[in-house]
Structure formats: structure tokens, C-alpha cells
């Protein structure tokens, strides 16, 4: 075998055996055919690689240059068929304390699991990020990433002090810019603000984040995984369950209490799955934590006829947890690892919604019908579900102004459907999620409009159907649904820092006057 010499900067060309793996992401719907993939290890390598990619296309009219950290983009924004170059920053995944910044530095190629397994053991601190271990922080953070600690500690961006970004200037030169929250330069301060919810890949290539005053997670948490058999459910049972879930989190919005920090995910699977699931976590260091967990379970389980049992079916991005039918106390990091899954690398489609109040009757009726009880009864996909996450509490008390504008919601929904590549029923899977979502929000023309009981959509769960009048019949476009009143300000930041619109896709922020 011929030995290949090691080279510091790695460029993967189409003939390289690594090319098929590195020209796609987590979602197997999207496979790119770029001219090359370049892996970078340092901010300066990232700057130079971006400069070369821009220089190779002086007019900017050829296909796009995209950036990948964890590869979890739900749409074809990173791995689309119009991509010319993928800049892969995953090798840039260091975590350290920066004395000059007086802040923890996290490189943008790091994942949620890097943040948990590296940052916490060294510092005792944690980012309140997501439960899917392989999600890259380069996308998760600027979109306003959240997780099981967020009702207790807020969003990841609530602790963001500074960001380093490789930006492309008017003359096509590329420079590294460090923007701080308290920056003396107003333009740089605005660049930092744009990364507190303006979405990843909109303004430049992010290389590093700095965080101050990160929270200490609990030493121990109580974790529960319960399920109910679909065969035992009546429509009234279903209505009582989802109503109780919404009312509990409406009524427990004080992060200073154990109940206010309790986080839960209700997994309303399609009937074909066999079970409806529930995952919940609470701070066990708080002496009221165990009582909060038992009260929460009783609030749900006590209203319905079906008996709770072990969660034995995979549901979306989480595996079975049959050992958690009796809530268990364990170290926080151990619990995080127990739930840390991203599911298989498969094809998927996703949609989202923020809810400011419990479910309405028509919403409940629609979900019941489209989960295989009245519609799609012959549809047998076990991995079709509506996941309802608890939200709010500390999230709704931001420490400073951010680009995340949904700050008074109590629930966040994620519609999910999965299938394998080349599945002949792909069109049916897409039809299920589109029609289910539209039916749930039929009262607001098919989408969770901003204002009233709903409050738009989550930019980290992108959905290009929001651009399509067949599925969005409201008078609110996708920028309004994602960004609300922040969009004009984001457009001004985009015009200043990415004037050539190098970083673009079907739902990228458009420069002002562009």
C-alpha cells in the first residue's frame, strides 16, 4: 500500500475515497457534488480557504460556497446541488479558557458533545444546548440553540460574549473580525447581535465563540422515560394528555423553582409506532426536584385511562430508554449521555412552531386525526411524529437584547418524518408532514403565525415550505415567521458584513436594498 503524506490543510477532490462521505451531511436527502471539500483546523486556515474560494469565482455567479460544522442542516442549504465548495470546519473543535477575554472559547467546529464532555469536566460549566450529540455549535448557537437545561438556564446565546467571523468585503478580500457584545465599534456590536439568533451561515464563516458567566449544571438530575400504548388511547385520552402537558408548562414558568426548570419532550408519534413517549429531566440537587417530577407525571398520567409503561420504541432522534420507566437519579453528564442521540443518518423533513399557550381544541383534533386515527390510517411509518418540547421559564427572561424574538412561548413543536434513501414512498412521507402541519394550524392559514396563541417558527429547524403559498396561506412570509421584528435589522447587518451576498441560500437573510 502506498503511504499518503500528511498535509496540514486537507482538500478532498471528487476522486478521493473520502469525497462521498464529506459531500453530504446528516440528512441523506441532500448530497452535494462540490468541486472540492476543504477541511480547516484554525481560524487563519478558514480565512485563507474562504479567500481562495471567493477568488476562484471573481464574479460570484457560479455555485455557492457553504460552511459545515456538524452537518445537521435540515434543508439543502449546505449540501445542495448548487454548491461549488464546502468548507468543513469540524477539525476546528477546541475548547479552552481565554484569559484575555475572561471567557471560555469554543471553536465553531465543536459539537454539543464536545461542549459537554470537554467543557464540563474541565470547568464545571455547561452550555444549555441540545440533546443531539453530533449537532455542530457553528449552526446550533447562532440560531438560538436550546436544550434540557434551557428552562433552568436560558438559551446558549444568552451567554455569548464574542464571536470571530471570516467576512468577505466589497473588494472580495477576506478578514477575520472579532465582535464583542460590548464592542466600542457599533458595526461589530451589531455583528455580535446578529449571531444571537440570526441563524448560521448568514453573515460569514464563524470560527470561534466566547462565553461568559456560563451556568453550572446540576450535580445530579432525575431522568424519566415513559410511554403509553396507542392501542389504549381514545380521542378523549389524547386530548387530555396534550392539554395537561400544555397547561403544566403554562403554569410553571418560574426558573427559580424546580418545576420551572423541569424540561420534557412529549413524543406524539404516528399510531404505527405503537407508543406515545415522554422524556423528562429535573434538577435533583434541588430538594424539590423529585416532588416536581412526581407531580408532573401525575398531572399527565392522572388525567388519562392508559397506564404508563416503559418507553421501548425509538422515537425520532431518541433511542428507547426502557430502564427509565421509574425515574432515576444520576449525574448530569451521565444523563446527558443517556439521551445523547441523533438517530440514524437517514432522509428527513422537519417543521416547527412556537406556542404561547396550551393547544386549542381544533389543533388537538387535527393532530389526533393525522397521527393515523382518521387520516393516513394506511400509512405505516413508525418514525413520523410531532415532538412537543417544554419551553419558556428562564428562556423568557433574557439578560440582554438578542435576535431571538420568541421570548414568551411555553412550548416549541418539531414535526419530524424519516425514511431511507431511495424509499419509493418518499412523496407520501412528505405529504404526511405537510398536510399534518397545515391541518394543525388551519385556523391561521396553515402556519403558526406571529401573534396570538402561536409565535412563528424556529430558524434552526428550517423549512422551505414556508416560502410556498401552497403550504403557507398566511400573509406572513418566512422572515417574519423566523425573525419577527428583527428581520430589518438583520438585513442591515447583512448589507454591511456580507455586501456581495456570498453566504446565501433559499432562506438566507437578504442584504438591505439588495
Buried (B, 14 or more C-beta within 10 A) or exposed (E): EEEEEEEEEBBBEEEBEEBEEBBBBBBBBBBBBBBBBBBBBBBEBBBBBBBBBBEEBEEBEEBBBBBBBBBBBBBBBBBBEBBBBBBBBBBBBBBEBBEEBEBBBBBBBBBBBBBBBBBBEEBEBBBBBBBBBBBBBBBBBBBBBBBBBBBBBBBBBBBBBBBBBBBBEEEBEBEBBBBBBEBEEEEBBBBBBBBBBBBBBBBBBBBBBBBEEBBEBBEBBBBBBBBBEBEEBEEEBBBBBBBBBBBBBBEBBBBEBBBBBBBBBBBBBBBBBBBBBBBBBBBBBBEBBBEBBBBBBEBBBEBBEBEBBBBBBBBBBBBBBEEBBEBBBBBBBEBBBBBBBBBEBBBBBBBBBBBBBBBBEEBBBBBBBBBBBEBBEEBEBBBBBBBBBBBBBBBBEBEEEBBBBBBEBBBBBBBBBBBEEEBEBBEBBBBBBBBBBBBBBBBBBBBBBBEEBBBBBBBBBBBBBBEEEEBBBBEBEBBBBBBBEBBEBBBBBBBBBBBBBBBBBEBBBBBBEE
